[in-house]
């Protein structure tokens, strides 16, 4: 299985990945006339967004999209701008275009789970069980119409929940317990 390319966000002067989004008003390229197409097995959504939190507000900074029509229009000098920004060609995964320096205010209302410090674990490493969540640092962010209204560092709670042993038993029971622990650690983004 290929690890998906996750959206990114600049928070606390550091770069995090966005793992979960619950709410409405998030930027969707389809709503702006773009047609995302998968550009790699890790880019199955067809786009990757990069956000920032600047002066307490959520902004879309960059959009990488696998949009064949826009790619062809750009190649022939006919690409339309997105939010006032013209795209550039990116061919690292095939046919993508990228919109840089958008700095578009996102009217998102809801919660976001973000992490940093990926904890790599080999699938066949039976001596060290998989972590409860695959990042060393975890935060939940709450937004109202794009304004950051609350931020919670969940790193310590995650470490405590991950250190508890899972009950022996069937995989279904262990999965339920893992989900319950994550719900306690991430109350805003567990649905």
MDTraj code that builds the backbone (N, CA, C; nanometers):
import mdtraj as md
import numpy as np

residues = "UNK UNK UNK UNK UNK UNK UNK UNK UNK UNK UNK UNK UNK UNK UNK UNK UNK UNK UNK UNK UNK UNK UNK UNK UNK UNK UNK UNK UNK UNK UNK UNK UNK UNK UNK UNK UNK UNK UNK UNK UNK UNK UNK UNK UNK UNK UNK UNK UNK UNK UNK UNK UNK UNK UNK UNK UNK UNK UNK UNK UNK UNK UNK UNK UNK UNK UNK UNK UNK UNK UNK UNK UNK UNK UNK UNK UNK UNK UNK UNK UNK UNK UNK UNK UNK UNK UNK UNK UNK UNK UNK UNK UNK UNK UNK UNK UNK UNK UNK UNK UNK UNK UNK UNK UNK UNK UNK UNK UNK UNK UNK UNK UNK UNK UNK UNK UNK UNK UNK UNK UNK UNK UNK UNK UNK UNK UNK UNK UNK UNK UNK UNK UNK UNK UNK UNK UNK UNK UNK UNK UNK UNK UNK UNK UNK UNK UNK UNK UNK UNK UNK UNK UNK UNK UNK UNK UNK UNK UNK UNK UNK UNK UNK UNK UNK UNK UNK UNK UNK UNK UNK UNK UNK UNK UNK UNK UNK UNK UNK UNK UNK UNK UNK UNK UNK UNK UNK UNK UNK UNK UNK".split()
xyz = np.array([
    [0.0841, -0.1174, 0.0000],
    [0.0000, 0.0000, 0.0000],
    [0.0892, 0.1245, 0.0000],
    [0.0542, 0.2223, -0.0792],
    [0.1299, 0.3454, -0.0891],
    [0.0774, 0.4454, 0.0128],
    [0.1678, 0.5116, 0.0812],
    [0.1278, 0.6159, 0.1752],
    [0.0812, 0.7371, 0.0964],
    [-0.0391, 0.7877, 0.1246],
    [-0.0881, 0.9019, 0.0476],
    [-0.0110, 1.0299, 0.0786],
    [-0.0048, 1.1173, -0.0193],
    [0.0534, 1.2496, 0.0016],
    [-0.0515, 1.3311, 0.0756],
    [-0.0151, 1.3828, 0.1922],
    [-0.1089, 1.4584, 0.2741],
    [-0.0925, 1.6082, 0.2515],
    [-0.2000, 1.6809, 0.2776],
    [-0.1915, 1.8258, 0.2762],
    [-0.0964, 1.8705, 0.3860],
    [-0.0398, 1.9882, 0.3700],
    [0.0503, 2.0434, 0.4705],
    [-0.0064, 2.1712, 0.5294],
    [0.0454, 2.2081, 0.6460],
    [0.0058, 2.3341, 0.7083],
    [0.1222, 2.3901, 0.7891],
    [0.1425, 2.5185, 0.7775],
    [0.2445, 2.5895, 0.8555],
    [0.1765, 2.6391, 0.9829],
    [0.2233, 2.5876, 1.0973],
    [0.1648, 2.6187, 1.2281],
    [0.2787, 2.6287, 1.3292],
    [0.2754, 2.7285, 1.4139],
    [0.3803, 2.7495, 1.5138],
    [0.5191, 2.7568, 1.4489],
    [0.5247, 2.8196, 1.3312],
    [0.6504, 2.8368, 1.2572],
    [0.7135, 2.7049, 1.2136],
    [0.6328, 2.5990, 1.2066],
    [0.6822, 2.4673, 1.1632],
    [0.5839, 2.4080, 1.0639],
    [0.6324, 2.3127, 0.9840],
    [0.5490, 2.2470, 0.8845],
    [0.4931, 2.1169, 0.9413],
    [0.3608, 2.1002, 0.9354],
    [0.2900, 1.9810, 0.9809],
    [0.2161, 1.9197, 0.8626],
    [0.1668, 1.7970, 0.8802],
    [0.0760, 1.7374, 0.7828],
    [-0.0644, 1.7406, 0.8410],
    [-0.1612, 1.7525, 0.7530],
    [-0.3018, 1.7517, 0.7919],
    [-0.3516, 1.6093, 0.7732],
    [-0.3944, 1.5462, 0.8820],
    [-0.4382, 1.4068, 0.8713],
    [-0.5895, 1.3916, 0.8706],
    [-0.6611, 1.4850, 0.9323],
    [-0.8066, 1.4746, 0.9420],
    [-0.8674, 1.6137, 0.9355],
    [-0.9762, 1.6257, 0.8594],
    [-1.0505, 1.7512, 0.8519],
    [-1.1977, 1.7182, 0.8697],
    [-1.2621, 1.7872, 0.9635],
    [-1.4054, 1.7690, 0.9900],
    [-1.4679, 1.9077, 0.9889],
    [-1.5598, 1.9329, 0.8971],
    [-1.6246, 2.0631, 0.8930],
    [-1.6633, 2.1020, 0.7522],
    [-1.6841, 2.2315, 0.7307],
    [-1.7262, 2.2806, 0.6000],
    [-1.6489, 2.4070, 0.5641],
    [-1.6486, 2.4383, 0.4349],
    [-1.5824, 2.5588, 0.3871],
    [-1.4375, 2.5395, 0.3472],
    [-1.3888, 2.4146, 0.3476],
    [-1.2509, 2.3880, 0.3083],
    [-1.2376, 2.4086, 0.1571],
    [-1.1215, 2.4543, 0.1127],
    [-1.0990, 2.4770, -0.0296],
    [-1.1113, 2.3456, -0.1064],
    [-1.1925, 2.3473, -0.2122],
    [-1.2107, 2.2317, -0.2994],
    [-1.1865, 2.2785, -0.4432],
    [-1.0868, 2.2225, -0.5121],
    [-1.0560, 2.2697, -0.6472],
    [-1.1717, 2.2522, -0.7461],
    [-1.2569, 2.1541, -0.7251],
    [-1.3706, 2.1321, -0.8150],
    [-1.4643, 2.2533, -0.8134],
    [-1.4804, 2.3137, -0.6962],
    [-1.5672, 2.4316, -0.6839],
    [-1.5113, 2.5527, -0.7590],
    [-1.3869, 2.5433, -0.8042],
    [-1.3227, 2.6517, -0.8786],
    [-1.2994, 2.6129, -1.0245],
    [-1.3736, 2.5126, -1.0730],
    [-1.3679, 2.4748, -1.2130],
    [-1.2537, 2.3834, -1.2525],
    [-1.1772, 2.3335, -1.1569],
    [-1.0675, 2.2422, -1.1880],
    [-1.1170, 2.0980, -1.1792],
    [-1.0496, 2.0093, -1.2503],
    [-1.0888, 1.8689, -1.2536],
    [-0.9719, 1.7816, -1.2104],
    [-0.9571, 1.7604, -1.0790],
    [-0.8433, 1.6809, -1.0303],
    [-0.8459, 1.5389, -1.0851],
    [-0.7280, 1.4911, -1.1238],
    [-0.7117, 1.3530, -1.1699],
    [-0.5925, 1.2943, -1.0949],
    [-0.6025, 1.1690, -1.0500],
    [-0.4895, 1.1075, -0.9788],
    [-0.3609, 1.1210, -1.0590],
    [-0.2526, 1.1587, -0.9909],
    [-0.1255, 1.1745, -1.0609],
    [-0.0208, 1.0760, -1.0131],
    [-0.0528, 0.9950, -0.9142],
    [0.0363, 0.8896, -0.8651],
    [-0.0470, 0.8041, -0.7704],
    [0.0013, 0.6874, -0.7360],
    [-0.0737, 0.6054, -0.6401],
    [-0.0821, 0.6762, -0.5055],
    [0.0153, 0.7595, -0.4744],
    [0.0120, 0.8347, -0.3491],
    [-0.0655, 0.9660, -0.3636],
    [-0.1026, 1.0023, -0.4847],
    [-0.1800, 1.1236, -0.5109],
    [-0.3150, 1.0912, -0.5688],
    [-0.3843, 0.9951, -0.5079],
    [-0.5108, 0.9459, -0.5628],
    [-0.6222, 1.0505, -0.5621],
    [-0.6181, 1.1509, -0.4738],
    [-0.7201, 1.2568, -0.4741],
    [-0.7070, 1.3464, -0.5962],
    [-0.5847, 1.3546, -0.6481],
    [-0.5604, 1.4397, -0.7632],
    [-0.5129, 1.5790, -0.7277],
    [-0.4983, 1.6092, -0.6004],
    [-0.4482, 1.7397, -0.5595],
    [-0.3890, 1.7320, -0.4190],
    [-0.3006, 1.8277, -0.3914],
    [-0.2398, 1.8420, -0.2591],
    [-0.2397, 1.9909, -0.2275],
    [-0.2878, 2.0242, -0.1097],
    [-0.2950, 2.1646, -0.0673],
    [-0.1920, 2.1918, 0.0414],
    [-0.1436, 2.3146, 0.0430],
    [-0.0547, 2.3579, 0.1510],
    [-0.1146, 2.4855, 0.2089],
    [-0.1340, 2.4840, 0.3409],
    [-0.1977, 2.5943, 0.4112],
    [-0.0998, 2.6623, 0.5043],
    [-0.1410, 2.7773, 0.5549],
    [-0.0684, 2.8434, 0.6626],
    [-0.1704, 2.9049, 0.7566],
    [-0.1260, 2.9259, 0.8783],
    [-0.2053, 3.0045, 0.9720],
    [-0.1260, 3.1319, 0.9925],
    [-0.1815, 3.2411, 0.9437],
    [-0.1161, 3.3705, 0.9484],
    [-0.2062, 3.4675, 1.0231],
    [-0.1516, 3.5278, 1.1274],
    [-0.2273, 3.6226, 1.2092],
    [-0.3618, 3.5637, 1.2519],
    [-0.3586, 3.4347, 1.2894],
    [-0.4777, 3.3689, 1.3420],
    [-0.5810, 3.3276, 1.2394],
    [-0.5451, 3.3291, 1.1119],
    [-0.6401, 3.2908, 1.0062],
    [-0.5793, 3.1826, 0.9177],
    [-0.6669, 3.1003, 0.8587],
    [-0.6269, 2.9913, 0.7708],
    [-0.6203, 3.0405, 0.6266],
    [-0.5062, 3.0145, 0.5614],
    [-0.4872, 3.0541, 0.4217],
    [-0.4409, 2.9354, 0.3389],
    [-0.4918, 2.9270, 0.2161],
    [-0.4396, 2.8322, 0.1167],
    [-0.3214, 2.9007, 0.0509],
    [-0.2037, 2.8372, 0.0569],
    [-0.0830, 2.8965, 0.0002],
    [-0.0461, 2.8370, -0.1347],
    [-0.0592, 2.7043, -0.1473],
    [-0.0167, 2.6347, -0.2689],
    [-0.1162, 2.5242, -0.3025],
    [-0.1377, 2.5030, -0.4306],
    [-0.2200, 2.3917, -0.4773],
    [-0.1443, 2.3205, -0.5881],
    [-0.1173, 2.1921, -0.5681],
    [-0.0602, 2.1045, -0.6714],
    [-0.1747, 2.0164, -0.7178],
    [-0.2003, 2.0148, -0.8481],
    [-0.3172, 1.9413, -0.8977],
    [-0.2844, 1.8653, -1.0255],
    [-0.3361, 1.7451, -1.0330],
    [-0.3248, 1.6648, -1.1537],
    [-0.4457, 1.6918, -1.2413],
    [-0.4434, 1.7987, -1.3152],
    [-0.5552, 1.8410, -1.4007],
    [-0.5035, 1.8429, -1.5438],
    [-0.5385, 1.7404, -1.6203],
    [-0.4838, 1.7258, -1.7563],
    [-0.5202, 1.8433, -1.8476],
    [-0.6444, 1.8916, -1.8364],
    [-0.6875, 2.0013, -1.9233],
    [-0.6077, 2.1281, -1.8938],
    [-0.5905, 2.1609, -1.7658],
    [-0.5130, 2.2798, -1.7299],
    [-0.3672, 2.2622, -1.7720],
    [-0.3156, 2.1401, -1.7577],
    [-0.1784, 2.1122, -1.7989],
    [-0.1610, 2.1415, -1.9477],
    [-0.2549, 2.0945, -2.0288],
    [-0.2453, 2.1180, -2.1736],
    [-0.2632, 2.2659, -2.2066],
    [-0.3593, 2.3316, -2.1417],
    [-0.3781, 2.4754, -2.1660],
    [-0.2518, 2.5531, -2.1293],
    [-0.1877, 2.5155, -2.0209],
    [-0.0653, 2.5833, -1.9789],
    [0.0462, 2.5601, -2.0802],
    [0.0567, 2.4385, -2.1274],
    [0.1605, 2.4048, -2.2243],
    [0.1454, 2.4874, -2.3523],
    [0.0210, 2.5227, -2.3866],
    [-0.0045, 2.5996, -2.5086],
    [-0.0378, 2.7463, -2.4801],
    [-0.0045, 2.7931, -2.3592],
    [-0.0202, 2.9341, -2.3260],
    [-0.1620, 2.9807, -2.3031],
    [-0.2518, 2.8905, -2.2675],
    [-0.3921, 2.9285, -2.2511],
    [-0.4482, 2.8979, -2.1121],
    [-0.3627, 2.8765, -2.0156],
    [-0.4095, 2.8425, -1.8811],
    [-0.4727, 2.9634, -1.8142],
    [-0.5839, 2.9385, -1.7470],
    [-0.6524, 3.0440, -1.6725],
    [-0.5968, 3.0505, -1.5304],
    [-0.5944, 3.1679, -1.4737],
    [-0.5466, 3.1798, -1.3353],
    [-0.6496, 3.1244, -1.2364],
    [-0.6015, 3.0855, -1.1217],
    [-0.6856, 3.0433, -1.0100],
    [-0.6653, 3.1449, -0.8991],
    [-0.7712, 3.2099, -0.8581],
    [-0.7645, 3.3110, -0.7522],
    [-0.6597, 3.4171, -0.7841],
    [-0.6481, 3.4493, -0.9146],
    [-0.5557, 3.5532, -0.9591],
    [-0.4133, 3.5075, -0.9826],
    [-0.3855, 3.3786, -0.9660],
    [-0.2490, 3.3262, -0.9801],
    [-0.2423, 3.2313, -1.0992],
    [-0.1422, 3.2510, -1.1854],
    [-0.1211, 3.1621, -1.2994],
    [-0.0426, 3.0383, -1.2544],
    [-0.0751, 2.9215, -1.3111],
    [-0.0063, 2.7982, -1.2713],
    [0.1288, 2.7836, -1.3405],
    [0.2067, 2.6903, -1.2871],
    [0.3320, 2.6516, -1.3507],
    [0.3316, 2.5005, -1.3663],
    [0.4062, 2.4510, -1.4640],
    [0.4154, 2.3072, -1.4877],
    [0.4996, 2.2394, -1.3804],
    [0.4537, 2.1244, -1.3371],
    [0.5293, 2.0393, -1.2454],
    [0.5178, 1.8988, -1.3019],
    [0.6298, 1.8355, -1.3282],
    [0.6251, 1.7038, -1.3905],
    [0.6943, 1.5974, -1.3077],
    [0.6947, 1.6154, -1.1758],
    [0.7605, 1.5171, -1.0897],
    [0.6838, 1.3856, -1.0837],
    [0.5519, 1.3900, -1.0982],
    [0.4703, 1.2685, -1.0959],
    [0.3977, 1.2462, -1.2274],
    [0.4242, 1.3245, -1.3278],
    [0.3512, 1.3116, -1.4533],
    [0.3009, 1.4475, -1.4971],
    [0.1697, 1.4612, -1.5046],
    [0.1105, 1.5839, -1.5570],
    [0.0399, 1.6624, -1.4466],
    [0.1108, 1.7512, -1.3796],
    [0.0466, 1.8356, -1.2799],
    [0.0794, 1.9815, -1.3070],
    [-0.0037, 2.0656, -1.2453],
    [0.0241, 2.2085, -1.2442],
    [0.0221, 2.2519, -1.0982],
    [0.0928, 2.3596, -1.0720],
    [0.0989, 2.4086, -0.9345],
    [0.0708, 2.5582, -0.9326],
    [-0.0119, 2.5977, -0.8384],
    [-0.0422, 2.7382, -0.8143],
    [0.0287, 2.7772, -0.6844],
    [0.1243, 2.8689, -0.6956],
    [0.2030, 2.9125, -0.5796],
    [0.1557, 3.0496, -0.5318],
    [0.1884, 3.0809, -0.4072],
    [0.1641, 3.2142, -0.3500],
    [0.0182, 3.2586, -0.3626],
    [-0.0747, 3.1667, -0.3366],
    [-0.2164, 3.2009, -0.3450],
    [-0.2597, 3.2917, -0.2300],
    [-0.2183, 3.2599, -0.1106],
    [-0.2547, 3.3333, 0.0114],
    [-0.4039, 3.3675, 0.0111],
    [-0.4846, 3.2637, -0.0126],
    [-0.6296, 3.2787, -0.0201],
    [-0.6918, 3.2436, 0.1150],
    [-0.7725, 3.3350, 0.1738],
    [-0.8355, 3.3061, 0.3020],
    [-0.9407, 3.1955, 0.2868],
    [-0.9262, 3.0912, 0.3664],
    [-1.0166, 2.9758, 0.3596],
    [-1.1260, 2.9935, 0.4651],
    [-1.2539, 2.9959, 0.4252],
    [-1.3616, 3.0178, 0.5210],
    [-1.4038, 2.8901, 0.5948],
    [-1.3071, 2.8140, 0.6404],
    [-1.3319, 2.6832, 0.7017],
    [-1.3880, 2.6984, 0.8430],
    [-1.4929, 2.6214, 0.8704],
    [-1.5482, 2.6093, 1.0052],
    [-1.5451, 2.4620, 1.0405],
    [-1.4737, 2.4288, 1.1471],
    [-1.4619, 2.2893, 1.1876],
    [-1.3311, 2.2660, 1.2603],
    [-1.2837, 2.1430, 1.2527],
    [-1.1619, 2.1054, 1.3239],
    [-1.0670, 2.0317, 1.2304],
    [-0.9387, 2.0397, 1.2659],
    [-0.8322, 1.9800, 1.1860],
    [-0.7349, 1.9102, 1.2811],
    [-0.6948, 1.7898, 1.2451],
    [-0.5926, 1.7163, 1.3205],
    [-0.4637, 1.7233, 1.2403],
    [-0.3550, 1.7652, 1.3066],
    [-0.2275, 1.7791, 1.2364],
    [-0.1176, 1.7079, 1.3147],
    [-0.0122, 1.6677, 1.2447],
    [0.0980, 1.5982, 1.3100],
    [0.2310, 1.6291, 1.2441],
    [0.3370, 1.5979, 1.3184],
    [0.4723, 1.6145, 1.2672],
    [0.5602, 1.5101, 1.3354],
    [0.6660, 1.4702, 1.2679],
    [0.7573, 1.3711, 1.3243],
    [0.7076, 1.2307, 1.2997],
    [0.6993, 1.1922, 1.1733],
    [0.6468, 1.0603, 1.1362],
    [0.7259, 0.9492, 1.2043],
    [0.6549, 0.8570, 1.2676],
    [0.7173, 0.7438, 1.3372],
    [0.7178, 0.6237, 1.2440],
    [0.8248, 0.6083, 1.1702],
    [0.8344, 0.4971, 1.0755],
    [0.8471, 0.3655, 1.1511],
    [0.7730, 0.2675, 1.1088],
    [0.7791, 0.1349, 1.1692],
    [0.7680, 0.0327, 1.0580],
    [0.8579, -0.0595, 1.0564],
    [0.8536, -0.1644, 0.9557],
    [0.7353, -0.2565, 0.9854],
    [0.6636, -0.2959, 0.8833],
    [0.5439, -0.3782, 0.8980],
    [0.5725, -0.5098, 0.9710],
    [0.6900, -0.5643, 0.9529],
    [0.7211, -0.6937, 1.0132],
    [0.7962, -0.6825, 1.1460],
    [0.7964, -0.5642, 1.2068],
    [0.8639, -0.5434, 1.3348],
    [0.7679, -0.5812, 1.4480],
    [0.7757, -0.7064, 1.4916],
    [0.6832, -0.7550, 1.5939],
    [0.7283, -0.7194, 1.7354],
    [0.8548, -0.6841, 1.7539],
    [0.9035, -0.6490, 1.8873],
    [0.8542, -0.5120, 1.9324],
    [0.8315, -0.4215, 1.8377],
    [0.7857, -0.2869, 1.8696],
    [0.6508, -0.2664, 1.7998],
    [0.5417, -0.2726, 1.8742],
    [0.4105, -0.2607, 1.8104],
    [0.3906, -0.1242, 1.7444],
    [0.2990, -0.1202, 1.6529],
    [0.2696, 0.0038, 1.5819],
    [0.2224, 0.1102, 1.6807],
    [0.2616, 0.2344, 1.6582],
    [0.2133, 0.3405, 1.7471],
    [0.0631, 0.3609, 1.7296],
    [0.0010, 0.4172, 1.8324],
    [-0.1421, 0.4443, 1.8270],
    [-0.1748, 0.5414, 1.7144],
    [-0.0870, 0.6373, 1.6911],
    [-0.1007, 0.7360, 1.5840],
    [0.0388, 0.7567, 1.5271],
    [0.0569, 0.7695, 1.3962],
    [0.1918, 0.7625, 1.3383],
    [0.2786, 0.8885, 1.3453],
    [0.2446, 0.9853, 1.4312],
    [0.3260, 1.1060, 1.4416],
    [0.3652, 1.1305, 1.5868],
    [0.4849, 1.1809, 1.6068],
    [0.5375, 1.2045, 1.7416],
    [0.4700, 1.3227, 1.8098],
    [0.4235, 1.4178, 1.7316],
    [0.3585, 1.5368, 1.7874],
    [0.2217, 1.5522, 1.7229],
    [0.1227, 1.5865, 1.8040],
    [-0.0149, 1.5943, 1.7547],
    [-0.0846, 1.7186, 1.8094],
    [-0.1616, 1.7827, 1.7223],
    [-0.2411, 1.8995, 1.7618],
    [-0.3788, 1.8890, 1.6968],
    [-0.4760, 1.9496, 1.7631],
    [-0.6070, 1.9701, 1.7023],
    [-0.6314, 2.1196, 1.6975],
    [-0.6870, 2.1642, 1.5849],
    [-0.7134, 2.3056, 1.5631],
    [-0.8613, 2.3237, 1.5332],
    [-0.9218, 2.4256, 1.5928],
    [-1.0630, 2.4568, 1.5655],
    [-1.0716, 2.5936, 1.4998],
    [-1.1564, 2.6002, 1.3955],
    [-1.1720, 2.7222, 1.3169],
    [-1.3190, 2.7629, 1.3103],
    [-1.3403, 2.8913, 1.3017],
    [-1.4721, 2.9484, 1.2776],
    [-1.4568, 3.0482, 1.1638],
    [-1.5167, 3.0185, 1.0471],
    [-1.5053, 3.1038, 0.9281],
    [-1.3598, 3.1412, 0.8971],
    [-1.2698, 3.0435, 0.9135],
    [-1.1286, 3.0648, 0.8810],
    [-1.0433, 3.1195, 0.9935],
    [-1.1072, 3.1618, 1.1024],
    [-1.0306, 3.2142, 1.2165],
    [-0.9984, 3.0987, 1.3114],
    [-0.8730, 3.0886, 1.3509],
    [-0.8322, 2.9873, 1.4481],
    [-0.8866, 3.0303, 1.5840],
    [-0.9786, 2.9510, 1.6402],
    [-1.0395, 2.9892, 1.7679],
    [-0.9847, 2.9083, 1.8850],
    [-0.9241, 2.7935, 1.8554],
    [-0.8687, 2.7108, 1.9620],
    [-0.7666, 2.6145, 1.9035],
    [-0.6585, 2.5955, 1.9774],
    [-0.5556, 2.4990, 1.9387],
    [-0.5196, 2.4180, 2.0621],
    [-0.5145, 2.2870, 2.0465],
    [-0.4824, 2.1999, 2.1591],
    [-0.3677, 2.1074, 2.1211],
    [-0.2639, 2.1052, 2.2048],
    [-0.1522, 2.0133, 2.1873],
    [-0.1950, 1.8799, 2.2484],
    [-0.2065, 1.7766, 2.1658],
    [-0.2522, 1.6449, 2.2104],
    [-0.1367, 1.5461, 2.2268],
    [-0.0139, 1.5935, 2.2207],
    [0.1028, 1.5057, 2.2216],
    [0.1118, 1.4220, 2.3486],
    [0.0989, 1.4843, 2.4652],
    [0.1098, 1.4089, 2.5912],
    [-0.0050, 1.3105, 2.6079],
    [-0.1269, 1.3525, 2.5769],
    [-0.2420, 1.2619, 2.5875],
    [-0.2254, 1.1429, 2.4946],
    [-0.1703, 1.1674, 2.3772],
    [-0.1462, 1.0602, 2.2812],
    [-0.0425, 0.9623, 2.3351],
    [0.0638, 1.0138, 2.3957],
    [0.1679, 0.9278, 2.4526],
    [0.1111, 0.8421, 2.5658],
    [0.0274, 0.9024, 2.6520],
    [-0.0346, 0.8249, 2.7609],
    [-0.1258, 0.7158, 2.7055],
    [-0.2101, 0.7510, 2.6102],
    [-0.3031, 0.6529, 2.5527],
    [-0.2286, 0.5429, 2.4789],
    [-0.1194, 0.5766, 2.4138],
    [-0.0420, 0.4775, 2.3393],
    [0.0375, 0.3848, 2.4279],
    [0.0658, 0.4271, 2.5508],
    [0.1459, 0.3423, 2.6395],
    [0.0623, 0.2343, 2.7087],
    [-0.0692, 0.2505, 2.7088],
    [-0.1565, 0.1487, 2.7679],
    [-0.1582, 0.0271, 2.6767],
    [-0.1509, -0.0900, 2.7352],
    [-0.1531, -0.2123, 2.6545],
    [-0.2931, -0.2373, 2.6009],
    [-0.2990, -0.2827, 2.4780],
    [-0.4272, -0.3214, 2.4200],
    [-0.4694, -0.4545, 2.4796],
    [-0.5987, -0.4763, 2.4953],
    [-0.6442, -0.6045, 2.5486],
    [-0.6161, -0.7164, 2.4491],
    [-0.5860, -0.8335, 2.5022],
    [-0.5690, -0.9486, 2.4139],
    [-0.7073, -0.9890, 2.3647],
    [-0.7128, -1.0402, 2.2471],
    [-0.8418, -1.0813, 2.1923],
    [-0.8428, -1.0659, 2.0431],
    [-0.9612, -1.0603, 1.9917],
    [-0.9760, -1.0561, 1.8466],
    [-0.9391, -0.9181, 1.7931],
    [-0.9073, -0.9139, 1.6666],
    [-0.8673, -0.7897, 1.6008],
    [-0.9793, -0.6869, 1.6067],
    [-1.1034, -0.7302, 1.5980],
    [-1.2170, -0.6375, 1.6014],
    [-1.2235, -0.5648, 1.7362],
    [-1.2008, -0.6390, 1.8447],
    [-1.2016, -0.5795, 1.9781],
    [-1.0859, -0.4804, 1.9920],
    [-0.9689, -0.5170, 1.9415],
    [-0.8535, -0.4271, 1.9474],
    [-0.8779, -0.3012, 1.8646],
    [-0.9411, -0.3162, 1.7496],
    [-0.9716, -0.2004, 1.6652],
    [-1.0690, -0.1061, 1.7361],
    [-1.1702, -0.1622, 1.8026],
    [-1.2649, -0.0790, 1.8782],
    [-1.1940, -0.0036, 1.9902],
    [-1.1048, -0.0700, 2.0604],
    [-1.0318, -0.0067, 2.1700],
    [-0.9387, 0.1027, 2.1174],
    [-0.8720, 0.0773, 2.0069],
    [-0.7844, 0.1782, 1.9477],
    [-0.8657, 0.3006, 1.9083],
    [-0.9808, 0.2775, 1.8446],
    [-1.0681, 0.3895, 1.8045],
    [-1.1169, 0.4671, 1.9269],
    [-1.1517, 0.3979, 2.0342],
    [-1.1968, 0.4643, 2.1566],
    [-1.0853, 0.5498, 2.2165],
    [-0.9623, 0.4986, 2.2152],
    [-0.8488, 0.5762, 2.2667],
    [-0.8250, 0.7014, 2.1825],
    [-0.8303, 0.6850, 2.0510],
    [-0.8102, 0.8005, 1.9640],
    [-0.9210, 0.9034, 1.9833],
    [-1.0424, 0.8581, 2.0077],
    [-1.1538, 0.9508, 2.0329],
    [-1.1301, 1.0294, 2.1615],
    [-1.0689, 0.9671, 2.2612],
    [-1.0385, 1.0390, 2.3852],
    [-0.9268, 1.1404, 2.3639],
    [-0.8292, 1.1054, 2.2812],
    [-0.7165, 1.1952, 2.2554],
    [-0.7579, 1.3091, 2.1619],
    [-0.8378, 1.2784, 2.0593],
    [-0.8772, 1.3758, 1.9562],
    [-1.0288, 1.3950, 1.9557],
    [-1.0852, 1.4601, 2.0568],
    [-1.2314, 1.4726, 2.0625],
    [-1.2918, 1.5587, 1.9520],
    [-1.2170, 1.6523, 1.8959],
    [-1.2720, 1.7423, 1.7953],
    [-1.2772, 1.6802, 1.6566],
    [-1.1914, 1.5832, 1.6278],
    [-1.1812, 1.5333, 1.4911],
    [-1.2138, 1.3843, 1.4780],
    [-1.2684, 1.3238, 1.5806],
    [-1.3109, 1.1846, 1.5694],
    [-1.4607, 1.1829, 1.5481],
    [-1.4994, 1.1233, 1.4347],
    [-1.6436, 1.1206, 1.4044],
    [-1.7002, 0.9822, 1.4260],
])
top = md.Topology()
chain = top.add_chain()
for i, resn in enumerate(residues, 1):
    res = top.add_residue(resn, chain, resSeq=i)
    for name in ("N", "CA", "C"):
        top.add_atom(name, md.element.get_by_symbol(name[0]), res)
traj = md.Trajectory(xyz[None], top)
